[in-house]
Amino acid sequence: MHGGTWIQAKEVVDMKTYTSFQELDALGEGLAKKYTGNTHRWNSCCFDIEGFITDFLKLPILYEAFAEDDPSKIGFLSDGITPLIVYRAGKKTPIVFPKDTIVIESFLQRSDESGRRRFTLAHEAAHFILNRHVPMQTACFHNEYDHEFHYSGEELAKMFSLNETLTNRLGAAVLMPPFLVGRALKKYNNGQPIVYYTEGVFAPDTKIRLQSMSDALGVSYSALINRLRELRLLECRPIEEYIDHALFPKASI
């Protein structure tokens, strides 16, 4: 679903508003370039998502211990009406935060949660941007699917709605715009697409390069793979090529 493939978000059918992945990629890259140009951070691969939110979008970021029943809720963009349940003095307390306040689960401040924190921030920023670009949202949670949690049909529909799909795409486009991904590729893979083999097999040295790229971009390994796929920067080759030329080059039948 790339390029000119169009998606009609269910939430905006009556408004006859249409958004494409191509459009979101262009919007995300444009915003990232404008902010990066303003801050003169041209040599870094890691996009300053916190500064983008607070200095460019002018939104406050708060960290709270979420007390929602759904533990996968780790980010929230307030509409100024919907309460967020957090722990205050050890008690579950519903708080209505000022409109357009981004609230992030406090445990994401840990150093080993940097990638998740940054993507959650980008996701909530994307909700705010889409509210202006395609007005269609109210209070917005960022959810991570928990395979052990029992979701209602309504919760599943909301989590995997087109609205969330579009928001994830725009968040990734801001956090990993093509010019930054290209910079990381040039540094760690000679500017070439990443080669993988049938069914998602990566050679060990490729995995090391991917980890170096994800560290440089400040994102998780899986988020980088998804973004490379979106940008068509993954090159698939037959698994036999890996087996015959790298894994067991001298093997014969």
C-alpha positions in Angstrom: 0.0 0.0 0.0 2.6 2.5 -1.2 2.8 5.3 -3.6 -0.5 6.3 -5.1 -2.5 3.7 -3.2 -5.1 5.7 -1.3 -6.7 4.9 2.1 -10.0 6.2 3.2 -10.0 6.6 6.9 -13.3 5.3 8.4 -13.5 8.1 10.8 -13.6 10.8 8.1 -15.9 9.2 5.5 -18.5 11.9 5.9 -15.8 14.6 5.3 -14.7 12.9 2.1 -11.1 13.3 3.1 -8.5 11.0 1.7 -4.9 10.4 2.8 -2.2 8.3 1.2 1.0 6.9 2.6 2.9 8.9 0.0 1.3 12.1 1.3 2.1 11.2 4.9 5.7 10.4 4.0 6.1 13.8 2.2 4.5 15.6 5.1 6.7 13.9 7.7 9.9 14.5 5.8 8.9 18.1 5.1 8.4 18.8 8.8 11.6 17.0 9.8 13.6 18.9 7.3 12.1 22.2 8.4 12.9 21.6 12.1 16.3 20.1 11.3 17.2 23.1 9.2 16.1 25.5 12.0 18.3 23.7 14.5 21.2 23.2 12.1 21.5 19.5 13.1 22.5 18.3 9.6 25.1 15.8 10.7 23.1 13.7 13.0 21.0 10.6 12.0 18.9 10.8 15.2 15.9 13.1 14.9 15.3 15.3 18.0 11.7 14.3 18.6 11.5 15.9 22.0 12.7 19.3 20.7 10.4 19.0 17.7 7.4 18.5 19.9 8.2 21.2 22.5 10.0 23.8 20.4 8.4 23.4 16.9 4.9 22.0 17.7 4.8 23.9 21.1 3.3 21.0 23.0 4.1 20.1 26.6 5.4 16.6 27.4 4.5 15.0 30.8 5.5 11.7 32.2 3.0 9.9 34.5 2.5 6.3 35.9 -0.5 5.1 33.9 -3.2 3.3 35.8 -5.4 2.4 32.9 -6.9 -1.1 32.8 -5.2 -1.7 29.5 -1.4 -2.0 30.2 -0.6 -1.4 26.5 -1.6 2.2 26.7 1.7 4.0 27.0 1.1 7.4 25.3 -1.8 9.9 25.3 -2.7 13.1 23.5 -5.3 14.9 25.6 -8.3 16.5 24.1 -8.9 18.5 27.2 -12.0 16.5 28.0 -11.2 12.8 28.3 -9.5 11.9 31.6 -6.4 9.8 31.8 -6.2 7.5 34.9 -2.8 7.8 36.6 -1.3 6.9 39.9 -1.2 9.9 42.3 0.0 9.2 45.9 -0.4 5.5 45.2 -4.1 5.8 44.1 -5.8 5.6 40.8 -6.8 9.1 39.9 -8.5 10.3 36.7 -6.9 13.5 35.5 -8.0 15.8 32.7 -4.9 17.2 31.2 -4.9 20.5 29.2 -5.7 20.1 25.6 -2.9 19.0 23.3 -0.7 17.8 26.3 1.3 14.7 25.4 1.5 12.3 28.4 3.9 9.4 28.3 4.1 6.4 30.6 6.9 7.2 33.1 8.7 3.8 32.8 9.7 4.8 29.2 12.1 7.3 30.7 14.5 4.4 31.4 17.6 4.3 29.2 16.7 0.9 27.8 13.3 2.1 26.7 14.6 5.0 24.5 13.4 3.5 21.2 9.9 2.9 22.5 9.8 6.3 24.2 10.8 8.1 21.0 8.4 6.2 18.8 5.6 6.8 21.3 6.4 10.6 21.3 6.4 10.6 17.5 3.1 8.7 17.4 1.4 11.3 19.7 3.0 14.2 17.7 1.5 12.6 14.6 -1.9 12.6 16.1 -1.6 16.3 16.7 -0.4 17.0 13.2 -3.2 14.9 11.7 -5.7 16.8 13.8 -4.7 19.8 11.7 -4.1 18.1 8.4 -7.1 15.8 8.5 -9.3 16.8 11.5 -10.7 13.5 12.7 -9.5 12.7 16.2 -10.2 13.4 19.9 -8.2 12.0 22.8 -5.6 9.6 21.4 -3.8 6.7 23.0 -0.8 5.0 21.7 -1.3 1.2 22.2 1.1 -1.6 21.9 -0.7 -5.0 21.3 -0.4 -7.3 24.3 -0.9 -11.0 23.2 -1.8 -12.0 26.8 -4.4 -9.2 27.3 -8.1 -9.9 26.5 -9.4 -7.1 24.3 -13.0 -6.4 23.4 -14.1 -6.3 19.8 -14.5 -2.5 20.1 -11.0 -2.1 21.6 -9.4 -4.2 18.8 -11.2 -2.3 16.1 -10.0 1.0 17.6 -6.4 -0.2 18.1 -6.1 -1.4 14.5 -8.2 1.2 12.9 -7.0 3.0 9.8 -6.7 6.1 11.9 -4.0 4.4 14.0 -2.4 3.0 10.8 -2.1 6.5 9.4 -0.8 7.9 12.6 1.9 5.2 12.9 3.0 5.9 9.3 3.2 9.7 9.9 5.1 9.1 13.2 7.6 6.9 11.4 7.9 9.5 8.6 8.8 12.2 11.1 11.2 10.1 13.2 12.8 8.3 10.2 12.5 10.6 7.1 14.2 9.3 4.0 17.1 11.8 4.2 18.0 10.5 7.7 17.5 6.8 6.8 19.6 7.5 3.7 22.3 9.1 5.8 22.4 6.0 8.1 22.5 3.7 5.1 25.4 5.6 3.6 27.3 5.3 6.9 26.7 1.7 7.7 25.9 0.0 4.3 27.6 2.1 1.6 24.2 3.6 0.7 22.9 0.3 -0.6 19.5 -1.3 0.2 19.6 -3.9 3.0 19.7 -7.4 1.6 17.6 -10.1 3.2 16.6 -13.6 2.2 13.3 -15.4 1.8 11.0 -15.3 4.8 12.9 -12.5 6.5 16.3 -14.1 7.0 19.2 -11.6 7.6 22.9 -12.6 7.5 24.7 -12.1 10.8 26.8 -9.2 9.5 23.7 -7.5 8.2 22.0 -7.8 11.6 25.0 -6.0 13.1 24.7 -3.2 10.5 21.0 -2.9 11.2 21.6 -2.7 14.9 24.1 0.1 14.3 21.6 1.9 12.1 18.8 1.6 14.6 21.1 2.9 17.4 22.2 5.8 15.2 18.5 6.7 14.4 17.4 6.2 18.0 14.7 3.7 17.1 14.2 0.0 17.8 15.5 -2.7 15.5 11.9 -3.7 14.5 10.9 -0.1 13.8 13.8 0.3 11.5 13.0 -2.9 9.6 9.4 -1.7 9.1 10.6 1.7 7.9 13.1 0.3 5.5 10.2 -1.9 4.1 8.0 1.2 3.8 10.7 3.1 1.9 11.5 0.0 -0.3 15.0 -0.1 0.9 15.0 -3.9 1.6 16.2 -6.2 -1.2 14.9 -9.8 -1.1 17.1 -12.6 -2.5 16.4 -16.4 -2.5 17.3 -18.2 0.7 19.3 -20.7 -1.4 21.8 -17.9 -2.2 22.5 -17.4 1.5 22.8 -21.1 2.2 25.1 -21.8 -0.8 27.3 -18.8 -0.7 27.4 -17.8 3.0 26.1 -20.4 5.4 27.5 -23.7 3.8 29.5 -22.5 0.8 31.3 -25.9 0.4 28.4 -28.1 1.0 27.3 -30.5 -1.7 24.6 -33.1 -2.1 
